[in-house]
Amino acid sequence: MKIQKFELFKVPPRWLFLKITTDDGIVGWGEPIVEGRADTVAACVTEMSEYLIGQPSNNIEDLWQLLYRGGFYRGGPVLTSAISGIEQALWDIKGKRYGVPVYELLGGPVRDTMRVYAWIGGDKPNDCAASAKKQVEAGYTAIKMNGTADLAWIDSFVKVQESVARLAAVREAVGWDVGIGIDLHGRAHKAMAKVLLKEYEPFKPMFVEEPVLPENNEALLELSRVAAIPIATGERQFTRWGFKQLLTQGGADIIQPDISHCGGIWELRKIAAMAEAFDVAVAPHCPLGPICLAASLQLDFCTPNAFIQEQSLGIHYNQGSDLLDYLVDPSVFHYQNGSVQRSARPGLGIEIDEAKVREMAAIGHEWRNPVWRNADGSVTEW
């Protein structure tokens, strides 16, 4: 039952997989990654493994506390993402040891299916209406698109009109019974976010995501009074302490912790319980690989206020490899009527194709996010 070995695999398109093996031969998989900083997180996981080799794999809470509190400096994307991937792998091991899905170890299921949404458009969104219609025809009941490309602190109303026109075209293409998420990706500063939210309101988005950067979350309460649109944020928040501040200051209707960044499965469950006490919904962030999605779904199936799940099949980042390529049985992510059926498979509920992982790790990746500049040459948000 003791942790014996760590192996890391940097695989296309932009992911990092972790394999942990115990001395009794059970294998668990996790996905510790900061997009664009895979080597940095891999180095962090390797350092943390020194604390864990020889430790009982079942003691997930104690090992989490060891990794988090054992360092004087804590939190942030790199340290917390490393812990997240390790923690996912330990839950995978524990579920396999007892022959049950992880959600059974976290209180049992609260739903039979979990709604998912599909991405349309791209970083600089275009041809969104046709793409939206195609995804709805494929069975999705909800979609998400980037709201804008680059924005200056105070920008032209032409960009606002272009953004609203795209949303209007998508709404016309899919009708009113399909959910539309608008991701502003932190590209808007407060002044522009106020304008955009007000203009979006007639088209009834399902939510507007990251209307401002997380550094400016104090603006969310003001923005929530501009338009009757649910505000979502949280993919760049870490641990329950980061979300405590977000929830207590108000303004967020939906939180989007990422199970590969926020501290892992059990930490996200704690965050979700805290959000439930504030009457806030949960929509876990997951534009990543199959391990992250599998872990997210385990969380979704035992969390009352989880209402929709992001997933990356066909997302514009997935060039050369996609979500299903690393699975022995891709049917575990079969989407029917825009939802995933709850699985009874043990652990995270997936079987990783290790031969494929090793083959693609030999290719690897050097993915970096784009760096954007305004027309005047100043750096702006991607």
C-alpha positions as CSV (number, residue, x, y, z in Angstrom):
1,M,0.0,0.0,0.0
2,K,3.0,2.3,0.1
3,I,4.0,4.7,-2.7
4,Q,6.9,3.3,-4.6
5,K,7.4,5.1,-7.9
6,F,6.6,8.4,-9.8
7,E,6.7,8.7,-13.6
8,L,5.9,11.9,-15.6
9,F,4.9,12.1,-19.2
10,K,4.8,15.3,-21.2
11,V,2.4,14.5,-24.0
12,P,0.8,16.5,-26.9
13,P,-1.0,18.8,-27.3
14,R,-0.1,20.5,-24.0
15,W,-0.5,18.1,-21.1
16,L,1.5,16.5,-18.3
17,F,0.5,13.0,-17.0
18,L,1.7,11.5,-13.8
19,K,1.8,7.7,-13.0
20,I,2.1,6.7,-9.4
21,T,2.8,3.0,-8.6
22,T,2.5,1.4,-5.1
23,D,4.5,-1.5,-3.7
24,D,1.5,-3.8,-4.2
25,G,1.3,-3.0,-7.9
26,I,-1.7,-0.6,-8.0
27,V,-1.3,2.3,-10.5
28,G,-2.9,5.7,-10.3
29,W,-2.9,8.5,-12.8
30,G,-3.1,12.2,-12.3
31,E,-2.7,15.4,-14.5
32,P,-0.5,18.0,-12.8
33,I,-0.1,20.8,-15.3
34,V,0.1,24.6,-15.7
35,E,-0.6,25.2,-19.4
36,G,2.6,26.5,-20.9
37,R,4.7,25.6,-17.9
38,A,4.7,21.8,-18.0
39,D,8.5,21.5,-17.3
40,T,8.2,23.8,-14.3
41,V,5.4,21.7,-12.8
42,A,7.2,18.4,-13.6
43,A,10.2,19.7,-11.6
44,C,7.9,20.5,-8.7
45,V,6.2,17.1,-8.7
46,T,9.7,15.5,-8.7
47,E,10.7,17.5,-5.7
48,M,7.5,16.7,-3.9
49,S,7.9,13.0,-4.6
50,E,10.8,12.9,-2.2
51,Y,8.3,13.5,0.7
52,L,6.0,10.7,-0.5
53,I,8.0,7.7,-1.5
54,G,7.4,5.0,1.1
55,Q,4.3,6.7,2.5
56,P,0.9,4.9,2.8
57,S,-1.0,5.8,-0.4
58,N,-4.3,5.7,1.4
59,N,-3.6,8.6,3.7
60,I,-4.6,11.2,1.1
61,E,-5.6,14.0,3.5
62,D,-2.4,13.7,5.6
63,L,-0.2,13.6,2.5
64,W,-2.0,16.7,1.1
65,Q,-1.4,18.5,4.4
66,L,2.3,17.4,4.2
67,L,2.8,18.8,0.7
68,Y,0.8,22.0,1.4
69,R,2.0,22.9,4.9
70,G,5.4,21.2,4.6
71,G,6.5,24.2,2.4
72,F,6.9,27.6,4.0
73,Y,5.8,29.2,0.7
74,R,2.5,27.7,-0.5
75,G,-0.3,28.2,-2.9
76,G,-0.1,29.6,-6.5
77,P,-0.4,27.8,-9.8
78,V,2.8,25.7,-9.8
79,L,2.8,24.3,-6.3
80,T,-0.9,23.7,-6.2
81,S,-1.1,22.2,-9.6
82,A,1.7,19.7,-8.6
83,I,-0.3,18.8,-5.5
84,S,-3.5,18.5,-7.6
85,G,-2.0,15.9,-10.0
86,I,-0.5,13.8,-7.2
87,E,-3.8,13.9,-5.2
88,Q,-5.8,12.7,-8.3
89,A,-3.5,9.8,-8.7
90,L,-3.8,8.8,-5.0
91,W,-7.6,8.8,-5.3
92,D,-7.3,6.7,-8.5
93,I,-5.2,4.2,-6.5
94,K,-7.6,4.2,-3.5
95,G,-10.7,3.7,-5.7
96,K,-9.0,0.8,-7.5
97,R,-7.9,-0.8,-4.2
98,Y,-11.5,-0.9,-2.9
99,G,-13.1,-1.5,-6.3
100,V,-15.3,1.6,-6.3
101,P,-15.4,4.9,-8.1
102,V,-14.0,7.9,-6.3
103,Y,-17.4,9.5,-5.9
104,E,-18.4,6.5,-3.7
105,L,-15.6,7.4,-1.3
106,L,-16.8,11.0,-1.2
107,G,-20.3,10.5,0.0
108,G,-21.9,8.7,-3.0
109,P,-23.7,9.9,-6.1
110,V,-26.2,12.7,-6.2
111,R,-27.0,12.4,-9.9
112,D,-27.1,9.9,-12.7
113,T,-25.9,12.1,-15.6
114,M,-23.7,15.2,-15.8
115,R,-24.3,17.9,-18.4
116,V,-21.3,19.0,-20.4
117,Y,-20.6,21.9,-22.8
118,A,-18.5,22.1,-26.0
119,W,-16.2,24.9,-27.1
120,I,-16.8,26.8,-30.4
121,G,-14.9,29.6,-32.2
122,G,-11.3,30.0,-31.1
123,D,-9.0,32.4,-29.3
124,K,-10.1,35.1,-31.7
125,P,-13.7,33.9,-32.3
126,N,-15.1,33.6,-35.8
127,D,-17.7,31.6,-37.6
128,C,-19.3,30.9,-34.3
129,A,-22.9,30.5,-35.5
130,A,-22.1,27.7,-37.9
131,S,-19.9,26.0,-35.3
132,A,-22.6,26.3,-32.6
133,K,-25.3,24.8,-34.9
134,K,-23.0,21.9,-35.6
135,Q,-22.4,21.2,-31.9
136,V,-26.1,21.3,-31.2
137,E,-26.7,18.9,-34.0
138,A,-24.1,16.6,-32.4
139,G,-26.2,16.5,-29.3
140,Y,-24.8,19.2,-27.0
141,T,-27.3,21.3,-25.1
142,A,-24.7,24.0,-24.1
143,I,-21.7,25.7,-25.7
144,K,-19.1,28.2,-24.8
145,M,-17.2,30.8,-26.9
146,N,-14.6,33.5,-26.3
147,G,-16.4,36.8,-26.2
148,T,-13.7,39.0,-27.7
149,A,-10.2,39.0,-29.0
150,D,-7.7,41.5,-27.5
151,L,-9.1,44.6,-25.8
152,A,-7.4,47.8,-24.7
153,W,-8.2,49.3,-21.3
154,I,-10.8,51.5,-23.0
155,D,-11.5,50.2,-26.5
156,S,-13.6,51.0,-29.6
157,F,-17.4,50.4,-29.4
158,V,-16.8,48.6,-32.8
159,K,-15.3,45.7,-30.9
160,V,-18.3,45.6,-28.6
161,Q,-20.6,45.6,-31.5
162,E,-18.7,42.8,-33.2
163,S,-18.8,40.7,-30.0
164,V,-22.5,41.3,-29.5
165,A,-23.2,40.4,-33.2
166,R,-21.4,37.1,-32.8
167,L,-23.5,36.3,-29.7
168,A,-26.7,37.3,-31.5
169,A,-25.8,35.1,-34.5
170,V,-25.2,32.1,-32.2
171,R,-28.4,32.7,-30.3
172,E,-30.3,32.9,-33.6
173,A,-28.6,29.7,-34.8
174,V,-29.3,27.5,-31.8
175,G,-32.5,29.0,-30.3
176,W,-33.3,29.8,-26.7
177,D,-33.1,26.4,-25.1
178,V,-29.4,26.0,-25.6
179,G,-27.0,27.4,-23.0
180,I,-24.4,29.8,-24.2
181,G,-21.4,30.6,-22.1
182,I,-19.3,33.7,-22.9
183,D,-15.7,33.6,-21.8
184,L,-14.1,37.1,-21.6
185,H,-10.9,35.3,-20.4
186,G,-9.9,38.3,-18.2
187,R,-9.4,40.3,-21.4
188,A,-11.7,43.1,-20.4
189,H,-10.9,45.7,-17.8
190,K,-13.8,46.9,-15.6
191,A,-15.0,49.7,-17.8
192,M,-15.2,47.5,-20.9
193,A,-16.7,44.6,-18.9
194,K,-19.6,46.9,-17.8
195,V,-20.4,47.8,-21.4
196,L,-20.2,44.2,-22.7
197,L,-22.4,42.8,-19.9
198,K,-25.1,45.3,-20.5
199,E,-25.0,44.7,-24.3
200,Y,-25.1,40.9,-23.8
201,E,-28.1,40.9,-21.6
202,P,-30.9,40.7,-24.3
203,F,-29.4,37.4,-25.6
204,K,-29.6,35.7,-22.2
205,P,-26.2,34.0,-21.8
206,M,-25.9,31.0,-19.5
207,F,-23.0,32.9,-17.8
208,V,-20.2,35.4,-18.5
209,E,-16.9,34.0,-17.5
210,E,-13.9,36.0,-16.1
211,P,-15.3,39.4,-17.0
212,V,-12.3,40.8,-15.3
213,L,-8.9,39.3,-14.2
214,P,-9.0,37.4,-10.9
215,E,-6.6,40.1,-9.6
216,N,-9.6,42.5,-9.9
217,N,-12.3,40.3,-8.4
218,E,-13.4,43.1,-6.2
219,A,-15.1,44.5,-9.3
220,L,-17.4,41.5,-9.6
221,L,-20.0,42.9,-7.1
222,E,-20.3,46.1,-9.1
223,L,-20.5,44.1,-12.4
224,S,-23.2,41.9,-11.0
225,R,-25.5,44.9,-10.7
226,V,-25.0,45.9,-14.4
227,A,-26.9,43.1,-16.0
228,A,-29.0,40.0,-15.0
229,I,-26.4,37.5,-16.3
230,P,-24.7,34.9,-14.0
231,I,-21.1,35.8,-13.5
232,A,-18.6,32.9,-13.4
233,T,-14.9,32.9,-12.4
234,G,-12.4,30.8,-10.5
235,E,-10.2,28.9,-12.9
236,R,-7.2,30.9,-11.7
237,Q,-8.0,30.6,-7.9
238,F,-6.2,28.1,-5.7
239,T,-7.3,26.2,-2.6
240,R,-10.2,26.9,-0.4
241,W,-8.4,30.0,1.0
242,G,-8.4,31.6,-2.4
243,F,-12.1,30.8,-2.9
244,K,-12.9,32.0,0.7
245,Q,-12.0,35.5,-0.4
246,L,-13.9,35.3,-3.7
247,L,-17.1,34.0,-2.0
248,T,-17.1,36.4,1.0
249,Q,-16.6,39.5,-1.2
250,G,-19.6,38.5,-3.4
251,G,-20.4,39.0,-7.1
252,A,-19.7,35.5,-8.4
253,D,-22.8,33.3,-9.1
254,I,-20.8,30.3,-10.4
255,I,-17.3,29.2,-9.4
256,Q,-15.0,27.3,-11.8
257,P,-12.2,25.7,-9.9
258,D,-9.9,23.5,-12.0
259,I,-9.2,20.1,-10.4
260,S,-5.7,20.1,-11.9
261,H,-4.9,23.6,-10.4
262,C,-7.0,24.2,-7.2
263,G,-5.6,21.4,-5.1
264,G,-7.2,18.2,-6.4
265,I,-10.5,16.3,-6.0
266,W,-11.0,16.5,-2.2
267,E,-9.9,20.1,-2.2
268,L,-12.4,21.0,-4.9
269,R,-15.1,19.1,-2.9
270,K,-14.3,21.3,0.1
271,I,-14.5,24.4,-2.1
272,A,-17.8,23.3,-3.6
273,A,-19.3,22.8,-0.1
274,M,-18.2,26.3,0.9
275,A,-19.8,27.6,-2.3
276,E,-23.0,25.8,-1.5
277,A,-23.2,27.7,1.8
278,F,-23.1,30.9,-0.2
279,D,-25.8,29.7,-2.7
280,V,-23.2,29.6,-5.5
281,A,-23.1,27.0,-8.3
282,V,-20.0,25.0,-9.5
283,A,-18.9,24.5,-13.1
284,P,-15.5,22.9,-12.9
285,H,-12.9,24.3,-15.4
286,C,-11.4,21.6,-17.6
287,P,-9.9,22.5,-21.1
288,L,-7.3,19.8,-20.4
289,G,-6.8,16.1,-20.9
290,P,-8.7,12.9,-20.1
291,I,-7.4,12.4,-16.5
292,C,-8.4,15.9,-15.5
293,L,-11.9,15.3,-17.0
294,A,-12.3,11.9,-15.4
295,A,-11.3,13.4,-12.0
296,S,-13.8,16.3,-12.6
297,L,-16.6,14.0,-13.3
298,Q,-16.0,12.0,-10.1
299,L,-16.4,15.3,-8.3
300,D,-19.5,16.3,-10.3
301,F,-21.3,13.0,-9.5
302,C,-21.1,13.6,-5.7
303,T,-21.5,17.4,-5.6
304,P,-25.1,18.8,-5.3
305,N,-24.2,22.3,-6.7
306,A,-22.2,21.2,-9.7
307,F,-24.4,22.0,-12.7
308,I,-22.3,21.7,-15.9
309,Q,-18.8,20.4,-16.8
310,E,-16.3,21.8,-19.3
311,Q,-14.6,19.3,-21.6
312,S,-12.0,19.7,-24.3
313,L,-13.1,17.4,-27.1
314,G,-12.4,19.3,-30.3
315,I,-11.2,22.4,-28.5
316,H,-9.0,24.7,-30.6
317,Y,-5.9,24.0,-28.4
318,N,-6.0,20.2,-29.2
319,Q,-3.8,20.2,-32.3
320,G,-2.2,16.8,-33.1
321,S,-3.9,14.9,-30.2
322,D,-7.3,15.0,-28.6
323,L,-9.1,14.0,-25.5
324,L,-9.9,10.4,-26.4
325,D,-6.5,9.4,-27.9
326,Y,-5.0,8.3,-24.6
327,L,-7.8,6.0,-23.5
328,V,-8.2,2.2,-23.9
329,D,-11.9,2.7,-24.0
330,P,-13.1,6.1,-25.2
331,S,-16.7,5.2,-24.6
332,V,-16.4,6.3,-21.0
333,F,-16.8,9.9,-22.3
334,H,-19.7,9.1,-24.6
335,Y,-21.9,12.2,-24.6
336,Q,-25.7,11.5,-25.0
337,N,-28.1,14.3,-25.1
338,G,-25.3,16.6,-24.0
339,S,-24.5,14.6,-20.9
340,V,-22.2,11.9,-19.6
341,Q,-23.7,8.8,-17.9
342,R,-22.3,8.0,-14.4
343,S,-19.9,5.1,-14.5
344,A,-19.4,2.4,-11.9
345,R,-15.7,1.8,-12.9
346,P,-13.3,2.0,-10.0
347,G,-10.9,4.9,-9.3
348,L,-11.2,7.7,-11.8
349,G,-13.2,5.4,-14.1
350,I,-10.7,5.4,-17.0
351,E,-8.0,3.1,-18.3
352,I,-5.0,5.0,-19.7
353,D,-3.4,3.5,-22.8
354,E,0.1,3.5,-21.4
355,A,1.7,2.4,-24.6
356,K,0.2,5.4,-26.4
357,V,1.3,7.7,-23.6
358,R,4.9,6.5,-23.8
359,E,4.8,6.8,-27.6
360,M,3.6,10.4,-27.5
361,A,5.8,11.4,-24.6
362,A,8.8,10.6,-26.9
363,I,7.4,13.4,-29.1
364,G,6.5,15.7,-26.2
365,H,5.5,19.4,-26.6
366,E,6.7,22.9,-26.0
367,W,3.2,24.6,-25.9
368,R,3.2,28.2,-24.9
369,N,0.2,30.5,-24.7
370,P,0.3,33.4,-27.3
371,V,1.5,36.8,-26.3
372,W,-0.8,39.6,-27.6
373,R,-0.2,43.3,-28.1
374,N,-2.6,46.2,-28.7
375,A,-2.4,48.3,-31.8
376,D,-0.1,50.7,-30.0
377,G,2.4,47.9,-29.1
378,S,1.5,47.5,-25.4
379,V,1.1,44.0,-24.0
380,T,-2.5,42.9,-23.5
381,E,-4.3,39.9,-22.0
382,W,-4.5,36.7,-24.0
